[in-house]
Amino acid sequence: MPNRFSRDRTALLIDWEYWSIHYLRPFFIQEIAKTGDAEKRQMLCEWTLCSKNEAASGKHGDLRTS
């Protein structure tokens, strides 16, 4: 996937089969302070990206662009 912070001469090699999202705290909605007629709520969740195999992804740098 393109990234505006990566260099043109670097290729990222990612095998998505070896990555997953793990939820530390599931989604839930909490009511917060009311302002006038408006009812406010916030949605909370904690998650992390988990690598199942460190050797399944990599980077190839200093490629020729011409």
C-alpha positions in Angstrom: 0.0 0.0 0.0 1.4 3.4 -0.8 2.5 5.6 2.1 3.3 9.3 1.8 6.2 8.8 4.3 7.9 6.0 2.5 10.6 6.5 -0.1 10.1 5.7 -3.8 13.1 3.4 -3.7 11.8 1.2 -0.9 9.4 -1.8 -1.4 7.5 -3.2 1.6 6.7 -7.0 1.4 3.7 -7.8 3.5 1.8 -11.1 3.7 -1.5 -10.2 5.2 -2.2 -13.9 6.2 0.3 -13.4 9.0 -1.2 -10.2 10.5 -4.4 -9.8 12.5 -6.2 -7.3 14.8 -6.6 -8.3 18.4 -9.2 -6.5 20.6 -8.0 -5.7 24.1 -11.3 -4.1 25.1 -14.4 -4.6 22.9 -16.4 -1.7 21.5 -18.9 -0.1 23.9 -20.8 3.1 24.0 -20.8 5.4 27.1 -23.1 8.3 27.8 -21.3 11.6 28.6 -22.4 15.0 29.9 -25.5 16.4 28.3 -25.4 20.0 26.8 -28.8 21.5 26.4 -31.0 19.2 24.4 -28.1 17.3 22.9 -27.3 13.8 24.2 -23.6 13.0 23.9 -22.0 9.6 23.7 -18.6 8.2 23.1 -17.5 4.9 21.6 -14.5 3.3 23.2 -12.4 0.4 22.0 -8.8 -0.8 22.4 -7.1 -2.9 19.8 -3.6 -3.8 18.5 -2.0 -5.1 15.4 -0.5 -8.5 15.9 2.2 -10.2 13.8 1.8 -14.0 13.7 5.2 -14.5 12.1 7.9 -11.9 12.0 9.7 -13.5 9.0 6.6 -13.3 6.8 7.1 -9.6 6.0 10.1 -7.6 5.0 11.5 -4.5 3.2 13.6 -4.3 0.1 15.5 -1.0 -0.1 17.5 1.1 -2.6 15.6 0.0 -5.7 16.2 1.7 -9.0 13.4 4.1 -10.0 14.4 4.6 -13.7 
